[in-house]
Amino acid sequence: MFTTVLMIEKPLAPADVELVTSLHGDEQVSFVVLMQPRGDQDRLLRAVDDVALGYLEDAAHEDREPEGDDAAPAAERALAHSLDALRAAGSEAVGEVVESHPLDLLRSVVEQTHADEVIVLTAPHFVEEFFHRDWTSRARHKVGVPVLKLFAQHD
């Protein structure tokens, strides 16, 4: 069994599930999903990313994104949806909402589960990526397994 730690910031779309479950062909994959509430990211950086991607309507509404404790219920629902979708696709899946220090938790989960890889499935974050402050760049320095960055489906 191949174990993948999957870091996400929004519910998995059907295309996302297809992508992550088909990466290893017919090999059975077990997922540990870490859901980082999007509201915990810097609002200005999110708006810049939205504008860069041409999602002007999204940029105009970034102030409506729940943050802090208000983001927890939506994150729990997104995680439950994502776990159900992975299981429906035939994979084992468990997960948790990241409350703080996502990269420390990632390292701990990789060590505890003896994960084979980490997949960061996220929207593009141009400013953070440019300065190598995005999850993928930072995770590569924290865990001793391959870290793959994939872009999530935009809804």
C-alpha positions in Angstrom: 0.0 0.0 0.0 1.3 3.4 -1.0 0.7 6.2 1.6 0.2 9.8 0.5 -0.2 12.8 2.7 -2.4 15.2 0.8 -2.5 18.9 1.8 -5.6 20.8 0.6 -7.2 24.1 1.2 -10.6 23.5 -0.3 -12.9 20.5 -1.0 -11.7 18.1 -3.6 -13.5 18.5 -7.0 -14.1 15.4 -9.0 -11.2 16.2 -11.3 -8.9 16.6 -8.2 -10.0 13.1 -6.9 -9.4 11.6 -10.4 -6.0 13.2 -10.5 -4.7 12.1 -7.1 -6.1 8.6 -7.3 -4.7 7.9 -10.7 -1.1 9.0 -10.2 0.1 5.5 -9.2 -1.8 3.5 -11.8 -3.4 0.4 -10.3 -1.5 0.6 -7.0 -3.7 0.9 -3.9 -3.2 4.3 -2.3 -4.0 5.3 1.3 -4.5 9.1 1.9 -4.0 11.2 5.0 -5.6 14.5 4.2 -4.6 17.7 5.9 -7.2 20.4 5.4 -5.7 23.9 5.9 -8.6 26.4 6.0 -8.1 28.9 3.2 -9.2 31.8 5.5 -6.0 31.4 7.5 -4.0 32.7 4.6 -3.2 36.4 4.0 -6.2 38.1 2.4 -4.1 40.4 0.3 -2.0 37.6 -1.1 -5.2 35.7 -2.0 -6.6 38.7 -3.8 -3.3 39.2 -5.8 -3.4 35.5 -6.8 -7.1 35.9 -7.9 -6.3 38.9 -10.0 -3.2 37.2 -11.6 -5.4 34.3 -12.6 -8.2 36.5 -14.0 -10.7 35.6 -11.2 -11.6 39.3 -10.6 -14.9 38.4 -9.0 -13.1 36.2 -6.4 -10.7 39.0 -5.7 -13.5 41.4 -5.0 -15.0 39.0 -2.4 -11.9 37.9 -0.5 -13.2 39.9 2.5 -16.1 37.4 2.8 -13.8 34.5 3.3 -14.2 33.2 6.9 -11.1 33.4 9.0 -9.9 32.0 12.3 -12.5 30.2 14.3 -15.2 31.1 11.8 -13.3 29.0 9.1 -13.5 25.8 11.2 -17.0 24.6 10.3 -16.5 25.1 6.6 -13.1 23.3 6.8 -14.7 20.4 8.6 -17.3 20.1 5.9 -14.7 20.4 3.1 -12.6 17.7 4.8 -15.6 15.3 5.2 -16.6 15.8 1.5 -13.0 15.2 0.4 -12.6 12.0 2.5 -15.9 10.7 1.2 -14.9 11.4 -2.4 -11.6 9.6 -2.0 -13.3 6.6 -0.4 -15.9 6.5 -3.2 -13.0 6.3 -5.6 -11.7 3.2 -3.8 -9.0 4.7 -1.7 -8.5 4.5 2.1 -8.7 8.0 3.5 -8.4 9.7 6.9 -7.7 13.3 7.7 -7.9 16.3 10.0 -8.3 20.0 9.9 -5.0 21.9 10.5 -5.5 24.2 13.4 -2.0 25.7 13.5 1.6 25.1 12.2 0.7 23.1 9.1 4.2 22.2 8.2 5.1 20.9 11.7 1.9 18.8 11.5 2.9 17.6 8.0 6.3 16.5 9.2 4.7 14.7 12.2 2.1 12.9 10.0 4.8 11.8 7.5 6.9 10.3 10.2 4.0 8.6 12.0 2.4 7.1 8.9 5.7 6.4 7.1 4.3 8.2 4.1 5.8 7.6 0.7 5.1 11.1 -0.6 3.3 14.4 0.0 1.0 16.0 -2.5 0.2 19.7 -2.1 -3.0 20.3 -4.0 -3.6 24.0 -4.0 -4.6 27.0 -6.1 -1.6 28.9 -7.6 -0.1 31.3 -5.1 2.2 33.4 -7.2 3.6 35.8 -4.6 4.4 33.0 -2.1 5.8 30.8 -4.9 8.0 33.5 -6.2 9.6 33.9 -2.8 9.5 30.1 -2.1 7.2 30.7 0.9 4.4 28.4 -0.5 3.6 25.1 1.2 5.4 23.0 -1.4 8.7 24.9 -1.2 8.6 24.9 2.6 7.5 21.3 2.9 10.5 20.1 0.8 12.7 21.4 3.6 10.7 19.7 6.4 10.0 16.2 5.2 12.2 13.4 4.0 9.9 12.2 1.2 9.1 13.6 -2.3 6.8 16.6 -2.4 4.6 17.0 -5.5 2.7 20.2 -6.2 -0.5 20.0 -8.2 -3.0 22.7 -8.9 -6.5 22.2 -7.7 -9.5 22.5 -10.0 -11.0 26.0 -9.8 -14.8 26.0 -9.2 
